[in-house]
Amino acid sequence: MQEFKTIEVTTDLLIIGPGMSGSGACVEGAHWAKENNVKITVVDKAAMERSGAVAMGLSAINQYTGDNTPIDYLSYVRQDLMGLCRDDLVMDIARHVNGTVHMFEGFGLPIWKDAEGNYVHEGRWQLMINGESYKAIVAEAAKNAVGIDNIIERVFIVQLLLDKNDKNRVAGAIGFSVREPEIYVFKFKACIVCTGGAVHVFRPRSTGEGLGRAWYPPWNAGSTSYLTTTAGAEMTSQEVIFVPARFKDGYGPVGAWFLLFKAAATSATGFNYMAEGLSEGGELHNWPPYGKVKPIPTCLRNHLMMIEMFRKGEGPILMHTDKAIQAIAEKAPDERAKKRELKKLEAEAWEDFLDMTISQAIIWAAKDVFPEKGPSEIMPSEPYFIGSHSGASGAWVSGPEDLQSEESKSDYFWGYNRMTTVKGLFTAGDGVGASSHKFSSGSFTEGRIAAKAAVKFCVENPEMPEIDMAEVEKLKEKIIAPLKHYEEHKKYTTLGTVTKKYDLPIEEVNPNYITPKMAMFRLNKIMDEYVAGWGSQYNCSATTLNIALDLLQLLKEDFSKLAARNLHELMRCWENIHRTQIAEAHTRHKLFREETRWPGYYYRSDFPKMDEEKWGDVFVNSVYDAEKDEFKVFTKPKHKIVDIKEVVGM
């Protein structure tokens, strides 16, 4: 095995993970850093141009308030999260997000315009874009802001380091290059962790040749949650996963079809389950008050779909793309105009996928699907951890001081906007809990907010904290242990490391170690079968959740036997360790909240109803003790900073 050299990097502010929120932190942070002589360094485990959730592109910007108010947007978010969100965080983003979108257009992002030059809306809050190069455009602006010499790519951050003299202050980070045998040790005054949500914690629906395909990018391995949790930061809403309804197999987006094309989804028998659910005495009336007002919360839309598929057995669910396209074309004044409109709509249908989910276009082409001629299947996916979309998991952070009420200030504010309960540790995007529906533009905005506050922290706390170098030496050995474990035991492998014909790696069978892929499969199986994945039809109970906790403990013990054949597999090993941390936190939160608040995301079969009296005004939070490997789970009150009597639509 090659010897690893150590590279030390000293800076003031470290931005870990320049996806959309990290890029926002770069752009805004660079401005304030230059004014205050603060040095910013950026580290990415991939290449900044195509890293993060927007790597493949997007077909729409999903948060643009336009002429609406921050309170309007808050009402929409609060409704969609079944009443539980941080008012201050949601409104803080909503009041700044328009400026971010205008920045994007200035960067060169093509936003659709109508004949009068107005933005083309997909829905009330969404704008249509030609976004296949969305991240590349934003990353270029971020690179220009911080300077290419301050960006380090292909380095995976494994763990944060605390101040030797103050265990509630972050002081550094340690990781390794995924290209060269190098350990990186970063020393800083503050950092912003924005490495995305978590994918492949639950078993995906895609198997065989589709293995690895997911709705959210598979490189999002729960690192934001791991880094903040293991540093001792208070976390919130880890029980709230997101189960998107998407076109089958390719995970293609359905938003444009519902909102722009006004398509309807039905059961295989043609039953309009959405309309029925809203009707007098329909299923949605069993979930007051959130099931009685439009827009219907995302989880309840899923719930109606799942009733058709799993209870009635009337699947698959069909999106009637053909009827939607025909209905729009029929408005044309003559037959010639109708044909032109049909061709235009057909192109837009394919563009929706080619902008952001190319695999769905490939599947449609491979299966001879013509969206203008017939319907396509949609279905609920596996669960994801995502604080920026319709989920809510993430860190409990300080909000803006000016948006606090007298009651909220003690729980929602402690000095620096978007700082966790650990001094100097900031986060944004998927890293911030209880403030969903920020999407790409809102995540970029939140990165801007966090960076401005983090620079202020560096200015007001100019002393450089001290890291424990003895701990660093131990961590170096721990980080590369899977490589050593493989070298020590590889001769006992029963199948060899490569196939003879194609020189491709294959899974080894060895009694002395576990490969990263097998470890991931094991985690997927536990979570799918016992913690409400698609294989258990999204159902769990105290019994199954406690079984999962026992199995997760056994898995964690076996992580000492992880083996890596190369640096790429070493990264995969540590990604699984990160995933398992959020898996355990999720299971403990889900066990603690004894109700079914988000039907369509998951069901507690032993508590099948929503308990508004006990759980309607509290968040489930937790703090992890890394030394004891123990979670403390508790509640924090929900403060309504704004009293909203009427919910506004999409």
Stockholm file with secondary structure:
# STOCKHOLM 1.0

chainA/1-650         MQEFKTIEVTTDLLIIGPGMSGSGACVEGAHWAKENNVKITVVDKAAMERSGAVAMGLSAINQYTGDNTPIDYLSYVRQDLMGLCRDDLVMDIARHVNGTVHMFEGFGLPIWKDAEGNYVHEGRWQLMINGESYKAIVAEAAKNAVGIDNIIERVFIVQLLLDKNDKNRVAGAIGFSVREPEIYVFKFKACIVCTGGAVHVFRPRSTGEGLGRAWYPPWNAGSTSYLTTTAGAEMTSQEVIFVPARFKDGYGPVGAWFLLFKAAATSATGFNYMAEGLSEGGELHNWPPYGKVKPIPTCLRNHLMMIEMFRKGEGPILMHTDKAIQAIAEKAPDERAKKRELKKLEAEAWEDFLDMTISQAIIWAAKDVFPEKGPSEIMPSEPYFIGSHSGASGAWVSGPEDLQSEESKSDYFWGYNRMTTVKGLFTAGDGVGASSHKFSSGSFTEGRIAAKAAVKFCVENPEMPEIDMAEVEKLKEKIIAPLKHYEEHKKYTTLGTVTKKYDLPIEEVNPNYITPKMAMFRLNKIMDEYVAGWGSQYNCSATTLNIALDLLQLLKEDFSKLAARNLHELMRCWENIHRTQIAEAHTRHKLFREETRWPGYYYRSDFPKMDEEKWGDVFVNSVYDAEKDEFKVFTKPKHKIVDIKEVVGM
#=GR chainA/1-650 SS CCCCEEEEEECSEEEECCSHHHHHHHHHHHHHHHHHTCCEEEEESSCGGGCSTTTTCEEEECCCCTTSCHHHHHHHHHHHTTTCCCHHHHHHHHTTHHHHHHHHHHHTCCBCBCTTSCBCBSSSSCEEEEETTHHHHHHHHHHHHHCGGGEEESEEEEEEEEETTEEEEEEEEEEEESSSSEEEEEECSEEEECCCCBCSSSCCSCCGGGTTCCSSCTTCBSHHHHHHHHTTCCEECTTCCBCCEEETTTCCCCHHHHHTSCCCEECTTCCCHHHHHHSTTCGGGGSTTTTSSSSCCHHHHHHHHHIIIIISCCCCEEECHHHHHHHHHTTSSSHHHHHHHHHHHHHHHHHHHHTTCHHHHHHHHHTTCCTTTSCEEEEECCCBBCTTTTCCCEECCCCCGGGCCTTTHHHHCSSSTTBCSSBTEEECGGGBCSCCCCHHHHHHHHHHHHHHHHHHHHHHCCSCCCCCHHHHHHHHHHHHHHHHHHHHHGGGCSSCSBCTTTCCBCCCCCTTCBCHHHHHHHHHHHHHHHTTCGGGTTEECHHHHHHHHHHHHHHHHHGGGBCCSSHHHHHHHHHHHHHHHHHHHHHHHHHHSCSCSSTTTCEETTSCSCCHHHHTTEEEEEEEETTTTEEEEEEEECCCSSCCCSCCCC
#=GC SS_cons         CCCCEEEEEECSEEEECCSHHHHHHHHHHHHHHHHHTCCEEEEESSCGGGCSTTTTCEEEECCCCTTSCHHHHHHHHHHHTTTCCCHHHHHHHHTTHHHHHHHHHHHTCCBCBCTTSCBCBSSSSCEEEEETTHHHHHHHHHHHHHCGGGEEESEEEEEEEEETTEEEEEEEEEEEESSSSEEEEEECSEEEECCCCBCSSSCCSCCGGGTTCCSSCTTCBSHHHHHHHHTTCCEECTTCCBCCEEETTTCCCCHHHHHTSCCCEECTTCCCHHHHHHSTTCGGGGSTTTTSSSSCCHHHHHHHHHIIIIISCCCCEEECHHHHHHHHHTTSSSHHHHHHHHHHHHHHHHHHHHTTCHHHHHHHHHTTCCTTTSCEEEEECCCBBCTTTTCCCEECCCCCGGGCCTTTHHHHCSSSTTBCSSBTEEECGGGBCSCCCCHHHHHHHHHHHHHHHHHHHHHHCCSCCCCCHHHHHHHHHHHHHHHHHHHHHGGGCSSCSBCTTTCCBCCCCCTTCBCHHHHHHHHHHHHHHHTTCGGGTTEECHHHHHHHHHHHHHHHHHGGGBCCSSHHHHHHHHHHHHHHHHHHHHHHHHHHSCSCSSTTTCEETTSCSCCHHHHTTEEEEEEEETTTTEEEEEEEECCCSSCCCSCCCC
//
